[in-house]
Amino acid sequence: EKEAQIKSLNLQLDPHFMHNTLNLINLIALEKGEDEISELISGLSFMMKYIAKKDNLVTFEEDLKYLQSYIAIMSKRFEGKFTVEFDVDPALFPTTVPKFFLQPIIENALIHGFEDLDRVGKLSIRCYLEDNVRVFIVQDNGKGMTREQVGRLMAESGSVGLSNVYRRIQAIYGENYGVTVQSAPGEGTTVTVRMPMEAARKGEAG
């Protein structure tokens, strides 16, 4: 029992320690005029704090901030390889969404869709309200996928990935909502996520 308590305390302390350490490194970077490094550290610090949160449902504004920090870091990792365009309706910001629901979709585009691409990757993220349904579209001009590849992607098991996002949305909002994927080799991929607007305000869902 004591070992379990110690392990639990360690799990609580580790993210806190990492967050404070990153803030310290950020201060050093700012003192040295390393604004670009400071921006990346700030983003990573926010991401670590966000990951440590136990909430399954969060505001879209929070999840979008995490996503933007993730994309900023990936932009430095793959510098000049892709561009990103956001078109987001601010009315969606206070509504609740499953935590990390867009990140696996973005990751799939950046890691797989743009892999060995002979042109600059273009990623478009559009989020809007349509007939009381929240619509989130991630579109890329990457390599695309065959129907079989899409099927495997949607059937993968595990705690992360597109199939997990699909299952979580259906579990929370019902079978009328979820994820659809349109893709073809050489023609890029479009992933659409649909969730209802009802009970989407903070404190009303989950």
KELO-795518 format. One line per field, with one value per atom (N, C-alpha, C): residue in three letters; residue number from 1; z, y, x; atom name. Coordinates in Angstrom, 2 decimals. Each point is the difference from the previous one (the first is absolute). Layout:
BEGIN
resn <- [ala,...]
resi <- [NUM,...]
zz <- [Z,...]
yy <- [Y,...]
xx <- [X,...]
name <- [CA,...]
This chain:
BEGIN
resn <- [glu,glu,glu,lys,lys,lys,glu,glu,glu,ala,ala,ala,gln,gln,gln,ile,ile,ile,lys,lys,lys,ser,ser,ser,leu,leu,leu,asn,asn,asn,leu,leu,leu,gln,gln,gln,leu,leu,leu,asp,asp,asp,pro,pro,pro,his,his,his,phe,phe,phe,met,met,met,his,his,his,asn,asn,asn,thr,thr,thr,leu,leu,leu,asn,asn,asn,leu,leu,leu,ile,ile,ile,asn,asn,asn,leu,leu,leu,ile,ile,ile,ala,ala,ala,leu,leu,leu,glu,glu,glu,lys,lys,lys,gly,gly,gly,glu,glu,glu,asp,asp,asp,glu,glu,glu,ile,ile,ile,ser,ser,ser,glu,glu,glu,leu,leu,leu,ile,ile,ile,ser,ser,ser,gly,gly,gly,leu,leu,leu,ser,ser,ser,phe,phe,phe,met,met,met,met,met,met,lys,lys,lys,tyr,tyr,tyr,ile,ile,ile,ala,ala,ala,lys,lys,lys,lys,lys,lys,asp,asp,asp,asn,asn,asn,leu,leu,leu,val,val,val,thr,thr,thr,phe,phe,phe,glu,glu,glu,glu,glu,glu,asp,asp,asp,leu,leu,leu,lys,lys,lys,tyr,tyr,tyr,leu,leu,leu,gln,gln,gln,ser,ser,ser,tyr,tyr,tyr,ile,ile,ile,ala,ala,ala,ile,ile,ile,met,met,met,ser,ser,ser,lys,lys,lys,arg,arg,arg,phe,phe,phe,glu,glu,glu,gly,gly,gly,lys,lys,lys,phe,phe,phe,thr,thr,thr,val,val,val,glu,glu,glu,phe,phe,phe,asp,asp,asp,val,val,val,asp,asp,asp,pro,pro,pro,ala,ala,ala,leu,leu,leu,phe,phe,phe,pro,pro,pro,thr,thr,thr,thr,thr,thr,val,val,val,pro,pro,pro,lys,lys,lys,phe,phe,phe,phe,phe,phe,leu,leu,leu,gln,gln,gln,pro,pro,pro,ile,ile,ile,ile,ile,ile,glu,glu,glu,asn,asn,asn,ala,ala,ala,leu,leu,leu,ile,ile,ile,his,his,his,gly,gly,gly,phe,phe,phe,glu,glu,glu,asp,asp,asp,leu,leu,leu,asp,asp,asp,arg,arg,arg,val,val,val,gly,gly,gly,lys,lys,lys,leu,leu,leu,ser,ser,ser,ile,ile,ile,arg,arg,arg,cys,cys,cys,tyr,tyr,tyr,leu,leu,leu,glu,glu,glu,asp,asp,asp,asn,asn,asn,val,val,val,arg,arg,arg,val,val,val,phe,phe,phe,ile,ile,ile,val,val,val,gln,gln,gln,asp,asp,asp,asn,asn,asn,gly,gly,gly,lys,lys,lys,gly,gly,gly,met,met,met,thr,thr,thr,arg,arg,arg,glu,glu,glu,gln,gln,gln,val,val,val,gly,gly,gly,arg,arg,arg,leu,leu,leu,met,met,met,ala,ala,ala,glu,glu,glu,ser,ser,ser,gly,gly,gly,ser,ser,ser,val,val,val,gly,gly,gly,leu,leu,leu,ser,ser,ser,asn,asn,asn,val,val,val,tyr,tyr,tyr,arg,arg,arg,arg,arg,arg,ile,ile,ile,gln,gln,gln,ala,ala,ala,ile,ile,ile,tyr,tyr,tyr,gly,gly,gly,glu,glu,glu,asn,asn,asn,tyr,tyr,tyr,gly,gly,gly,val,val,val,thr,thr,thr,val,val,val,gln,gln,gln,ser,ser,ser,ala,ala,ala,pro,pro,pro,gly,gly,gly,glu,glu,glu,gly,gly,gly,thr,thr,thr,thr,thr,thr,val,val,val,thr,thr,thr,val,val,val,arg,arg,arg,met,met,met,pro,pro,pro,met,met,met,glu,glu,glu,ala,ala,ala,ala,ala,ala,arg,arg,arg,lys,lys,lys,gly,gly,gly,glu,glu,glu,ala,ala,ala,gly,gly,gly]
resi <- [1,1,1,2,2,2,3,3,3,4,4,4,5,5,5,6,6,6,7,7,7,8,8,8,9,9,9,10,10,10,11,11,11,12,12,12,13,13,13,14,14,14,15,15,15,16,16,16,17,17,17,18,18,18,19,19,19,20,20,20,21,21,21,22,22,22,23,23,23,24,24,24,25,25,25,26,26,26,27,27,27,28,28,28,29,29,29,30,30,30,31,31,31,32,32,32,33,33,33,34,34,34,35,35,35,36,36,36,37,37,37,38,38,38,39,39,39,40,40,40,41,41,41,42,42,42,43,43,43,44,44,44,45,45,45,46,46,46,47,47,47,48,48,48,49,49,49,50,50,50,51,51,51,52,52,52,53,53,53,54,54,54,55,55,55,56,56,56,57,57,57,58,58,58,59,59,59,60,60,60,61,61,61,62,62,62,63,63,63,64,64,64,65,65,65,66,66,66,67,67,67,68,68,68,69,69,69,70,70,70,71,71,71,72,72,72,73,73,73,74,74,74,75,75,75,76,76,76,77,77,77,78,78,78,79,79,79,80,80,80,81,81,81,82,82,82,83,83,83,84,84,84,85,85,85,86,86,86,87,87,87,88,88,88,89,89,89,90,90,90,91,91,91,92,92,92,93,93,93,94,94,94,95,95,95,96,96,96,97,97,97,98,98,98,99,99,99,100,100,100,101,101,101,102,102,102,103,103,103,104,104,104,105,105,105,106,106,106,107,107,107,108,108,108,109,109,109,110,110,110,111,111,111,112,112,112,113,113,113,114,114,114,115,115,115,116,116,116,117,117,117,118,118,118,119,119,119,120,120,120,121,121,121,122,122,122,123,123,123,124,124,124,125,125,125,126,126,126,127,127,127,128,128,128,129,129,129,130,130,130,131,131,131,132,132,132,133,133,133,134,134,134,135,135,135,136,136,136,137,137,137,138,138,138,139,139,139,140,140,140,141,141,141,142,142,142,143,143,143,144,144,144,145,145,145,146,146,146,147,147,147,148,148,148,149,149,149,150,150,150,151,151,151,152,152,152,153,153,153,154,154,154,155,155,155,156,156,156,157,157,157,158,158,158,159,159,159,160,160,160,161,161,161,162,162,162,163,163,163,164,164,164,165,165,165,166,166,166,167,167,167,168,168,168,169,169,169,170,170,170,171,171,171,172,172,172,173,173,173,174,174,174,175,175,175,176,176,176,177,177,177,178,178,178,179,179,179,180,180,180,181,181,181,182,182,182,183,183,183,184,184,184,185,185,185,186,186,186,187,187,187,188,188,188,189,189,189,190,190,190,191,191,191,192,192,192,193,193,193,194,194,194,195,195,195,196,196,196,197,197,197,198,198,198,199,199,199,200,200,200,201,201,201,202,202,202,203,203,203,204,204,204,205,205,205,206,206,206]
zz <- [0.00,0.00,0.00,0.83,0.03,-1.33,-0.66,-1.31,-1.01,0.08,-0.91,0.25,1.28,0.34,-0.51,0.15,-0.47,-1.52,-0.67,-1.46,-0.45,0.72,-0.33,0.19,1.09,0.25,-1.06,-0.42,-1.04,-1.30,-0.32,-1.22,0.06,1.22,0.16,-0.06,0.54,0.09,-1.31,-0.74,-1.22,-1.00,-0.38,-0.94,0.56,1.32,0.65,-0.08,0.27,-0.06,-1.42,-0.98,-1.39,-0.44,0.41,-0.36,0.57,1.27,0.62,-0.65,-0.35,-0.64,-1.37,-0.75,-1.32,0.12,1.02,0.23,0.33,0.74,0.33,-1.26,-0.84,-1.26,-0.89,0.03,-0.79,0.44,1.31,0.52,-0.46,0.01,-0.46,-1.48,-0.79,-1.43,-0.25,0.77,-0.16,0.37,1.08,0.42,-1.07,-0.78,-1.05,-1.35,-0.01,-1.22,-1.01,0.47,-0.89,-0.05,-0.72,-0.02,-0.63,-1.05,-0.69,0.92,0.71,0.94,1.14,0.47,1.08,-0.41,-1.24,-0.49,-0.02,-0.42,-0.05,1.41,0.91,1.39,0.65,-0.25,0.56,-0.50,-1.30,-0.58,0.61,0.16,0.58,1.46,0.72,1.40,0.13,-0.86,0.00,-0.32,-1.00,-0.41,1.14,0.74,1.11,1.09,0.29,1.02,-0.45,-1.28,-0.55,0.00,-0.37,-0.03,1.40,1.03,1.37,0.53,-0.69,0.45,-0.18,0.96,-0.03,-0.72,-0.38,-0.63,-1.34,-0.22,-1.30,-0.98,0.54,-0.82,0.39,-1.01,0.21,-0.94,0.20,-0.97,-1.29,-1.09,-1.29,-0.04,0.68,0.05,0.62,1.07,0.63,-0.93,-0.63,-0.86,-1.24,-0.50,-1.15,0.35,1.20,0.44,0.07,0.54,0.03,-1.42,-0.88,-1.39,-0.69,0.24,-0.61,0.53,1.28,0.57,-0.64,-0.18,-0.64,-1.44,-0.74,-1.39,-0.07,0.94,0.01,0.18,0.88,0.22,-1.23,-0.61,-1.20,-1.17,-0.04,-1.06,0.06,1.22,0.15,-0.34,0.34,-0.31,-1.51,-0.71,-1.45,-0.67,0.31,-0.46,-1.52,-0.48,-1.43,-0.74,0.71,-0.65,-0.16,0.86,-0.10,0.51,-0.43,0.49,0.62,0.90,0.69,-0.08,-0.24,-0.07,0.92,0.89,0.92,-0.41,0.07,-0.19,1.04,1.13,1.17,0.43,0.16,0.51,1.51,0.50,1.45,0.85,-0.59,0.76,0.54,-0.57,0.45,1.21,0.28,1.05,1.36,0.50,1.35,0.02,-1.16,-0.01,0.37,0.55,0.46,-1.11,0.02,-0.98,0.72,-0.58,0.57,-0.10,1.07,0.04,-1.09,-0.69,-1.06,-1.23,-0.27,-1.08,-1.39,-0.17,-1.31,-0.16,1.10,-0.06,-0.81,0.18,-0.79,-1.51,-0.35,-1.42,-0.59,0.75,-0.44,-0.09,1.01,0.02,-1.20,-0.34,-1.14,-1.30,-0.14,-1.19,-0.06,1.13,0.02,-0.13,0.69,0.03,-1.21,-0.39,-1.09,-1.32,0.09,-1.23,-0.74,0.74,-0.61,-0.14,0.37,-0.07,-1.46,-0.29,-1.34,-1.06,0.39,-0.94,-0.89,-1.30,-0.93,-0.16,0.95,-0.01,1.46,0.19,1.36,0.46,1.18,0.55,0.44,-0.26,0.41,0.89,1.17,0.98,0.27,-0.16,0.25,1.12,1.01,1.13,0.10,-0.29,0.01,1.06,0.81,1.09,0.01,-0.15,-0.10,0.48,0.12,0.42,-1.20,-0.18,-1.13,0.47,-0.03,0.41,1.38,0.95,1.39,0.16,-0.98,0.07,-0.13,0.89,-0.08,-0.99,-0.96,-1.06,0.06,0.03,0.06,-1.19,-0.92,-1.21,-0.05,-0.16,-0.18,-1.40,-0.85,-1.39,-0.33,-0.69,-0.40,-1.48,-0.56,-1.41,-0.09,1.00,0.09,-0.95,0.35,-0.88,-0.18,0.96,-0.06,0.37,0.04,0.40,-0.87,-0.12,-0.66,0.94,-0.51,0.83,1.07,-0.36,0.97,1.13,-0.36,1.03,0.95,-0.54,0.85,0.94,-0.54,0.81,1.15,-0.28,1.07,1.05,-0.47,0.92,0.95,-0.52,0.82,0.90,-0.33,0.78,1.06,-0.02,0.95,1.43,0.85,1.42,0.75,1.19,0.81,0.60,0.85,0.73,-0.79,-1.11,-0.83,-1.44,-0.82,-1.40,-0.43,-1.30,-0.58,0.46,0.09,0.42,1.44,0.84,1.38,0.05,-0.84,-0.07,-0.43,-1.02,-0.52,1.09,0.72,1.03,1.17,0.37,1.11,-0.34,-1.22,-0.41,-0.03,-0.54,-0.05,1.40,0.89,1.37,0.74,-0.28,0.70,-0.62,-1.34,-0.68,-0.77,-0.19,-0.71,-1.41,-0.61,-1.28,-1.19,0.18,-1.09,-0.20,0.90,-0.06,-0.03,-0.37,-0.06,-1.02,-0.69,-0.90,-1.36,-1.06,-1.35,-0.69,-0.85,-0.69,-1.51,-0.74,-1.46,-0.47,-0.78,-0.44,-1.25,-0.77,-1.17,-0.24,-0.46,-0.25,-0.90,0.47,-0.77,0.07,0.72,0.03,1.40,0.95,1.35,0.78,1.20,0.92,0.67,0.14,0.74,1.11,1.23,1.15,0.59,0.16,0.54,1.31,1.02,1.32,0.25,0.39,0.29,1.43,0.71,1.36,0.17,0.82,0.18,0.81,-0.19,0.77,1.36,0.08,1.25,1.11,1.20,1.17,-0.21,-0.84,-0.33,0.81,0.83,0.83,1.18,0.47,1.13,1.19,0.53,1.16,-0.34,-1.30,-0.39,-0.59,-0.55,-0.61,0.95,-0.10,0.81,1.42]
yy <- [-1.20,1.20,1.26,-0.03,1.16,0.20,-1.11,0.10,0.63,-0.37,0.57,1.49,0.40,1.42,0.79,-0.57,0.66,0.15,-1.07,0.04,1.07,0.10,1.01,1.40,0.21,1.31,0.34,-1.00,0.23,0.43,-0.62,0.34,1.43,0.44,1.37,1.00,-0.39,0.92,0.14,-1.08,0.04,1.06,0.07,1.05,1.39,0.17,1.29,0.38,-0.97,0.25,0.36,-0.74,0.26,1.37,0.35,1.31,1.13,-0.12,1.03,0.07,-1.17,-0.03,0.68,-0.28,0.62,1.51,0.46,1.44,0.64,-0.72,0.50,0.12,-1.02,0.02,1.13,0.22,1.07,1.37,0.21,1.26,0.21,-1.07,0.10,0.35,-0.63,0.29,1.46,0.52,1.39,0.95,-0.33,0.84,0.07,-1.08,-0.05,0.48,0.45,0.51,-1.07,-1.22,-1.12,-0.12,0.94,0.07,-1.24,-0.53,-1.16,-1.23,-0.18,-1.11,0.19,1.23,0.30,-0.36,0.32,-0.31,-1.50,-0.76,-1.46,-0.58,0.51,-0.49,0.32,1.20,0.38,-0.93,-0.31,-0.92,-1.38,-0.49,-1.33,-0.04,1.09,0.08,-0.07,0.74,-0.06,-1.40,-0.65,-1.34,-1.00,0.08,-0.92,0.19,1.26,0.29,-0.49,0.16,-0.42,-1.52,-0.69,-1.46,-0.56,0.68,-0.48,0.16,0.82,0.18,-1.30,-0.33,-1.27,0.11,1.21,0.19,-0.74,-0.68,-0.63,0.96,0.95,1.04,1.35,0.78,1.30,1.00,1.29,0.96,-0.11,0.30,-0.04,1.01,1.12,1.01,-0.59,-0.78,-0.64,-1.01,-0.84,-1.04,0.60,1.10,0.68,0.61,0.55,0.57,-1.09,-1.17,-1.13,-0.39,-0.08,-0.38,0.99,1.29,1.02,-0.09,-0.33,-0.19,-1.21,-1.07,-1.22,0.30,0.73,0.32,0.91,0.94,0.90,-0.78,-1.00,-0.83,-0.85,-0.58,-0.81,0.85,1.27,0.90,0.22,0.02,0.12,-1.30,-1.11,-1.31,-0.22,0.40,-0.17,1.37,0.81,1.39,0.10,0.79,0.21,-1.11,-1.05,-1.17,0.17,0.84,0.14,1.36,0.39,1.22,-0.38,0.85,-0.28,1.21,-0.25,1.07,-0.34,0.92,-0.18,0.89,-0.54,0.77,-0.51,0.69,-0.50,1.01,-0.48,0.83,0.15,1.24,0.21,-0.48,-0.16,-0.47,-1.41,-0.73,-1.36,-0.04,1.09,0.01,-0.51,0.47,-0.44,-1.36,-0.62,-1.30,-1.10,-1.09,-1.09,-1.02,-0.57,-1.01,-1.08,-1.20,-1.02,0.47,-0.14,0.43,-0.68,0.77,-0.49,-0.54,0.43,-0.64,0.33,1.13,0.34,-0.37,-0.14,-0.21,-1.25,-1.16,-1.17,0.20,0.78,0.28,0.86,1.04,0.87,-0.78,-0.82,-0.79,-0.93,-0.63,-0.92,0.74,1.23,0.79,0.39,0.47,0.49,-1.13,-1.11,-1.09,-0.91,-0.31,-0.97,0.66,0.94,0.63,0.80,0.66,0.84,-0.71,-1.27,-0.75,-0.15,0.38,-0.11,0.72,1.04,0.76,0.86,0.05,0.76,1.45,0.46,1.38,0.44,1.29,0.50,-0.47,-0.60,-0.46,1.17,-0.12,1.04,-0.63,0.57,-0.51,1.08,-0.34,0.93,-0.54,0.84,-0.40,0.97,-0.50,0.84,-0.53,0.90,-0.40,0.98,-0.54,0.88,-0.71,0.78,-0.52,-0.06,-1.15,-0.19,-0.76,0.67,-0.63,-0.65,0.74,-0.45,-1.20,-0.19,-1.03,0.67,-0.35,0.52,-0.85,0.66,-0.69,0.42,-0.99,0.24,-0.75,0.75,-0.61,0.22,-1.09,0.05,-0.52,0.86,-0.36,0.19,-0.97,0.13,-0.37,0.45,-0.31,-1.06,-0.88,-1.01,-1.17,-1.11,-1.17,-0.67,0.18,-0.67,-1.47,-0.65,-1.41,-0.77,-1.30,-0.88,-0.27,-0.56,-0.35,-1.01,-0.90,-1.01,0.65,0.97,0.69,0.78,0.63,0.72,-0.97,-1.15,-1.02,-0.48,-0.21,-0.44,1.08,1.26,1.12,0.12,-0.20,0.12,-1.22,-1.12,-1.23,-0.21,0.85,-0.17,0.10,-0.87,0.07,0.73,0.44,0.71,1.25,0.64,1.17,1.29,-0.04,1.20,-0.38,1.02,-0.26,0.38,-0.08,0.43,-0.86,-1.31,-0.88,0.30,0.38,0.36,1.24,1.01,1.23,-0.34,-0.83,-0.41,-0.68,-0.93,-0.74,0.91,0.90,0.91,0.92,0.54,0.92,-0.73,-1.22,-0.76,-0.38,-0.31,-0.36,1.19,1.20,1.19,0.55,0.07,0.72,-0.89,-1.27,-0.89,-0.33,-0.96,-0.55,0.95,1.08,0.95,0.90,-0.11,0.89,-0.84,0.64,-0.74,0.58,-0.90,0.39,-0.66,0.79,-0.56,0.40,-0.89,0.23,-0.14,1.01,-0.05,0.12,-0.96,0.02,-0.85,0.33,-0.79,0.23,-1.02,0.16,1.20,0.85,1.17,1.18,-0.15,1.06,0.57,-0.36,0.53,-0.68,0.52,-0.60,1.08,-0.26,0.89,-0.80,0.43,-0.64,0.97,-0.47,0.83,-0.59,0.83,-0.39,0.78,-0.71,0.65,-0.32,1.06,-0.14,0.94,-0.36,0.87,1.24,1.03,1.23,-0.12,-0.83,-0.16,-0.51,0.52,-0.42,0.14,0.98,0.16,1.10,0.70,1.03,-0.60,0.66,-0.48,-0.27,-1.22,-0.38,-0.71,0.00,-0.64,-1.39,-0.22,-1.29,-0.84,-1.31,-0.90,-0.06]
xx <- [0.83,-0.83,0.87,1.09,0.90,0.69,0.39,0.64,-0.95,-1.27,-1.00,-0.17,0.03,-0.12,1.20,1.19,1.23,-0.04,-0.42,-0.08,-0.98,-1.13,-1.00,0.55,0.74,0.60,1.03,0.79,0.99,-0.65,-1.12,-0.72,-0.52,-0.37,-0.47,1.15,1.15,1.12,0.77,0.12,0.82,-0.43,-1.28,-0.41,0.23,-0.23,0.22,1.48,0.88,1.44,0.42,-0.51,0.36,-0.49,-1.20,-0.57,0.86,0.38,0.84,1.38,0.56,1.31,-0.04,-1.05,-0.14,-0.16,-0.74,-0.14,1.35,0.83,1.34,0.85,-0.04,0.75,-0.51,-1.30,-0.60,0.54,0.10,0.54,1.44,0.78,1.40,0.05,-0.88,-0.05,-0.37,-0.97,-0.40,1.13,0.73,1.13,1.08,0.13,1.01,-0.53,-1.27,-0.58,-0.39,-0.15,-0.36,-1.53,-0.63,-1.46,-0.63,0.63,-0.56,0.02,1.12,0.10,-1.00,-0.14,-0.94,-1.43,-0.35,-1.35,-0.26,1.01,-0.15,-0.11,0.81,-0.02,-1.35,-0.51,-1.30,-1.10,0.07,-0.97,0.09,1.23,0.20,-0.43,0.26,-0.41,-1.52,-0.69,-1.47,-0.48,0.63,-0.41,0.14,1.12,0.23,-1.05,-0.32,-1.00,-1.38,-0.28,-1.29,-0.14,1.08,-0.01,-0.28,0.51,-0.15,-1.43,-0.81,-1.39,-0.77,-0.85,-0.73,-1.35,-0.39,-1.31,-0.08,-1.11,-0.24,-0.64,-0.77,-0.60,0.60,0.36,0.62,-0.66,0.27,-0.53,0.81,-0.67,0.68,1.15,-0.16,1.06,1.28,-0.15,1.16,0.65,-0.83,0.54,0.66,-0.56,0.59,1.35,0.11,1.28,1.06,-0.38,0.93,0.40,-0.97,0.25,0.95,-0.20,0.85,1.44,0.15,1.34,0.67,-0.77,0.52,0.45,-0.83,0.33,1.23,0.12,1.16,1.29,-0.01,1.19,0.28,-1.03,0.18,0.47,-0.40,0.45,1.51,0.54,1.45,0.70,-0.64,0.60,0.05,-1.06,-0.06,-0.01,0.99,0.02,-0.07,-0.96,-0.15,-0.72,-0.40,-0.63,-1.51,-0.62,-1.45,-0.45,-1.20,-0.64,-1.34,-0.50,-1.26,-0.91,-1.27,-0.99,-1.17,-0.34,-1.13,-1.17,-1.20,-1.22,-0.99,-0.06,-0.74,-1.06,-1.22,-1.09,0.17,0.20,0.20,-1.17,-1.18,-1.16,0.22,0.96,0.28,0.93,0.70,1.01,-0.50,-1.16,-0.42,-0.69,-0.21,-0.68,0.98,-0.53,0.85,0.23,1.20,0.40,0.80,0.09,0.89,1.46,0.72,1.40,0.82,0.84,0.91,-0.74,-1.22,-0.75,0.54,0.69,0.55,1.48,0.71,1.45,0.40,-0.65,0.39,-0.21,-1.02,-0.27,1.11,0.39,1.09,1.30,0.27,1.24,0.08,-1.12,-0.02,0.36,-0.52,0.30,1.47,0.54,1.38,1.02,-0.23,0.97,-0.12,-1.22,-0.21,-0.41,-0.95,-0.49,1.06,0.89,1.03,1.35,0.05,1.26,0.45,1.25,0.58,-0.83,-0.71,-0.82,0.90,-0.31,0.84,-0.47,-0.81,-0.48,-0.20,-0.21,-0.24,-1.38,-0.04,-1.27,-0.87,-1.28,-0.95,-1.06,-0.17,-0.97,-1.02,-1.26,-1.10,-0.88,-0.26,-0.82,-1.18,-1.19,-1.21,-0.97,-0.52,-0.91,-1.17,-1.21,-1.15,-1.27,-1.07,-1.29,-0.93,-0.66,-0.91,-1.24,-1.15,-1.26,0.11,0.54,0.13,0.94,0.87,1.04,1.35,0.91,1.37,0.79,0.63,0.74,1.46,0.89,1.45,0.62,0.60,0.55,1.51,0.73,1.46,0.30,0.53,0.25,1.48,0.59,1.40,0.16,1.10,0.31,1.09,0.04,1.05,-0.17,0.65,0.06,-1.35,-0.88,-1.29,0.11,-1.14,-0.05,-0.98,0.23,-0.96,-1.16,-1.08,-1.14,0.39,0.91,0.46,0.80,0.84,0.79,-0.90,-1.02,-0.96,-0.70,-0.39,-0.67,0.86,1.29,0.92,0.18,0.08,0.17,-1.18,-1.20,-1.20,-0.21,0.66,-0.18,1.08,1.04,1.10,-0.52,0.53,-0.36,1.09,-0.31,0.99,-0.61,0.78,-0.50,0.14,0.73,0.16,-0.31,-0.21,-0.25,-1.41,-0.22,-1.26,-1.18,0.21,-1.09,-0.43,0.98,-0.32,-0.86,0.34,-0.79,-1.43,-0.12,-1.31,-0.84,0.60,-0.73,-0.41,0.90,-0.31,-1.17,0.01,-1.07,-1.34,-0.01,-1.25,-0.48,0.94,-0.36,-0.62,0.50,-0.47,-1.28,-0.03,-1.08,-0.98,0.33,-0.92,0.48,-0.68,0.43,-0.17,-0.75,-0.18,1.21,0.97,1.16,1.28,1.10,1.25,0.95,0.73,1.08,-0.20,0.19,0.01,1.30,0.49,1.27,-0.20,0.41,0.00,1.44,0.46,1.39,0.17,1.04,0.38,1.49,0.72,1.44,0.30,0.90,0.41,-0.94,-1.12,-1.02,-0.24,0.84,-0.16,-1.10,-0.24,-0.97,-0.83,-1.29,-0.89,-0.68,0.20,-0.63,-1.01,-1.23,-1.07,-0.50,-0.04,-0.51,-1.28,-1.06,-1.28,-0.44,-0.41,-0.51,-1.18,-0.99,-1.17,0.35,-0.80,0.17,-0.68,-1.05,-0.73,0.92,-0.21,0.78,1.49,0.39,1.42,0.66,-0.77,0.60,0.73,1.00,0.80,-0.91,0.11,-0.79,-1.29,-0.38,-1.25,0.22,1.23,0.29,0.84,-0.10,0.82,-0.49]
name <- [N,CA,C,N,CA,C,N,CA,C,N,CA,C,N,CA,C,N,CA,C,N,CA,C,N,CA,C,N,CA,C,N,CA,C,N,CA,C,N,CA,C,N,CA,C,N,CA,C,N,CA,C,N,CA,C,N,CA,C,N,CA,C,N,CA,C,N,CA,C,N,CA,C,N,CA,C,N,CA,C,N,CA,C,N,CA,C,N,CA,C,N,CA,C,N,CA,C,N,CA,C,N,CA,C,N,CA,C,N,CA,C,N,CA,C,N,CA,C,N,CA,C,N,CA,C,N,CA,C,N,CA,C,N,CA,C,N,CA,C,N,CA,C,N,CA,C,N,CA,C,N,CA,C,N,CA,C,N,CA,C,N,CA,C,N,CA,C,N,CA,C,N,CA,C,N,CA,C,N,CA,C,N,CA,C,N,CA,C,N,CA,C,N,CA,C,N,CA,C,N,CA,C,N,CA,C,N,CA,C,N,CA,C,N,CA,C,N,CA,C,N,CA,C,N,CA,C,N,CA,C,N,CA,C,N,CA,C,N,CA,C,N,CA,C,N,CA,C,N,CA,C,N,CA,C,N,CA,C,N,CA,C,N,CA,C,N,CA,C,N,CA,C,N,CA,C,N,CA,C,N,CA,C,N,CA,C,N,CA,C,N,CA,C,N,CA,C,N,CA,C,N,CA,C,N,CA,C,N,CA,C,N,CA,C,N,CA,C,N,CA,C,N,CA,C,N,CA,C,N,CA,C,N,CA,C,N,CA,C,N,CA,C,N,CA,C,N,CA,C,N,CA,C,N,CA,C,N,CA,C,N,CA,C,N,CA,C,N,CA,C,N,CA,C,N,CA,C,N,CA,C,N,CA,C,N,CA,C,N,CA,C,N,CA,C,N,CA,C,N,CA,C,N,CA,C,N,CA,C,N,CA,C,N,CA,C,N,CA,C,N,CA,C,N,CA,C,N,CA,C,N,CA,C,N,CA,C,N,CA,C,N,CA,C,N,CA,C,N,CA,C,N,CA,C,N,CA,C,N,CA,C,N,CA,C,N,CA,C,N,CA,C,N,CA,C,N,CA,C,N,CA,C,N,CA,C,N,CA,C,N,CA,C,N,CA,C,N,CA,C,N,CA,C,N,CA,C,N,CA,C,N,CA,C,N,CA,C,N,CA,C,N,CA,C,N,CA,C,N,CA,C,N,CA,C,N,CA,C,N,CA,C,N,CA,C,N,CA,C,N,CA,C,N,CA,C,N,CA,C,N,CA,C,N,CA,C,N,CA,C,N,CA,C,N,CA,C,N,CA,C,N,CA,C,N,CA,C,N,CA,C,N,CA,C,N,CA,C,N,CA,C,N,CA,C,N,CA,C,N,CA,C,N,CA,C,N,CA,C,N,CA,C,N,CA,C,N,CA,C,N,CA,C,N,CA,C,N,CA,C,N,CA,C,N,CA,C,N,CA,C,N,CA,C,N,CA,C,N,CA,C,N,CA,C,N,CA,C,N,CA,C,N,CA,C,N,CA,C,N,CA,C,N,CA,C,N,CA,C,N,CA,C,N,CA,C,N,CA,C,N,CA,C,N,CA,C,N,CA,C,N,CA,C,N,CA,C,N,CA,C]
